[in-house]
């Protein structure tokens, strides 16, 4: 597993927040100088479902969350410093039981 990036250089941030589930999940879009798009955000306690178009890499920066990928019956817990992947044209359930989970989402294509 690659080391999770703690700092991102040469990026522009979209100031308008992406707000989902009445503020349960909030992120901002980062546009890197090479054209790469990422989002960075926080997830409040609750259970949420997201669909994906592109494949995604989710790096957990802080906190803890449980994840169940579409097509699976198994929940797996991820904490700070851990990563999970979502296939393109798929989705996942994510649950935060307490505190905040902070993440960096990288779009793989």
C-alpha positions as CSV (number, residue, x, y, z in Angstrom):
1,X,0.0,0.0,0.0
2,X,1.3,3.5,-0.9
3,X,1.9,5.9,1.9
4,X,-1.0,8.3,2.3
5,X,-0.2,11.8,1.3
6,X,-0.6,14.3,4.2
7,X,0.3,17.4,2.1
8,X,-0.7,18.2,-1.5
9,X,1.3,20.8,-3.4
10,X,0.3,22.7,-6.6
11,X,-3.5,22.3,-6.1
12,X,-6.4,24.5,-6.6
13,X,-9.4,24.1,-4.3
14,X,-13.0,24.7,-5.2
15,X,-14.4,26.8,-2.4
16,X,-18.0,25.7,-2.9
17,X,-18.4,22.6,-0.7
18,X,-19.9,19.4,-2.0
19,X,-22.6,18.7,0.7
20,X,-24.3,15.3,0.9
21,X,-27.0,13.8,3.2
22,X,-28.0,17.2,4.8
23,X,-24.4,17.9,5.8
24,X,-23.5,14.4,7.0
25,X,-20.7,14.3,4.4
26,X,-18.9,17.5,3.2
27,X,-16.0,17.6,0.8
28,X,-14.1,20.1,-1.3
29,X,-12.6,19.4,-4.8
30,X,-8.9,19.6,-5.4
31,X,-7.6,20.1,-8.9
32,X,-3.9,19.3,-9.2
33,X,-1.6,21.0,-11.7
34,X,-1.4,17.7,-13.7
35,X,-5.2,17.7,-14.1
36,X,-5.8,15.1,-11.5
37,X,-9.0,15.6,-9.5
38,X,-9.4,14.6,-5.8
39,X,-11.8,15.4,-3.0
40,X,-11.0,15.9,0.6
41,X,-13.7,15.9,3.3
42,X,-15.3,14.8,6.5
43,X,-18.0,12.3,7.4
44,X,-20.2,12.8,10.4
45,X,-21.7,9.9,12.4
46,X,-24.3,8.1,10.3
47,X,-24.6,5.5,7.5
48,X,-24.4,6.6,3.9
49,X,-24.4,5.0,0.4
50,X,-22.4,6.4,-2.5
51,X,-22.4,5.3,-6.1
52,X,-19.3,5.7,-8.3
53,X,-18.7,6.4,-12.0
54,X,-14.9,6.2,-11.9
55,X,-12.9,3.9,-9.8
56,X,-11.9,5.5,-6.4
57,X,-9.2,5.2,-3.9
58,X,-10.3,6.3,-0.4
59,X,-7.5,7.2,2.1
60,X,-8.7,7.5,5.7
61,X,-6.8,10.5,7.1
62,X,-8.4,10.5,10.6
63,X,-11.1,8.7,12.5
64,X,-12.7,5.4,11.8
65,X,-15.3,4.1,9.4
66,X,-16.9,0.8,8.4
67,X,-17.3,0.1,4.7
68,X,-19.3,-2.5,2.7
69,X,-18.7,-2.6,-1.0
70,X,-21.6,-3.2,-3.4
71,X,-21.9,-6.9,-4.0
72,X,-20.5,-7.8,-0.7
73,X,-22.1,-8.7,2.6
74,X,-19.0,-8.0,4.7
75,X,-18.3,-4.8,6.5
76,X,-14.6,-3.9,7.0
77,X,-13.3,-1.2,9.4
78,X,-10.7,1.3,8.3
79,X,-8.8,3.8,10.5
80,X,-6.3,6.6,10.0
81,X,-3.6,5.6,7.5
82,X,-5.6,2.9,5.8
83,X,-7.0,2.8,2.3
84,X,-9.8,1.0,0.4
85,X,-10.7,0.9,-3.2
86,X,-14.1,1.1,-5.0
87,X,-14.6,-0.3,-8.6
88,X,-15.9,2.0,-11.3
89,X,-19.7,1.9,-11.9
90,X,-20.2,0.5,-8.4
91,X,-20.8,1.8,-4.9
92,X,-20.4,1.4,-1.2
93,X,-22.0,1.9,2.2
94,X,-20.0,3.8,4.7
95,X,-20.7,4.2,8.4
96,X,-19.1,6.4,11.1
97,X,-20.2,5.5,14.6
98,X,-18.7,8.4,16.5
99,X,-16.5,11.5,15.9
100,X,-15.5,12.4,12.4
101,X,-13.8,10.4,9.7
102,X,-11.6,12.5,7.4
103,X,-10.7,11.3,4.0
104,X,-9.0,11.9,0.7
105,X,-10.7,10.5,-2.4
106,X,-8.6,9.9,-5.6
107,X,-10.4,9.2,-8.8
108,X,-8.7,6.4,-10.8
109,X,-10.0,7.1,-14.2
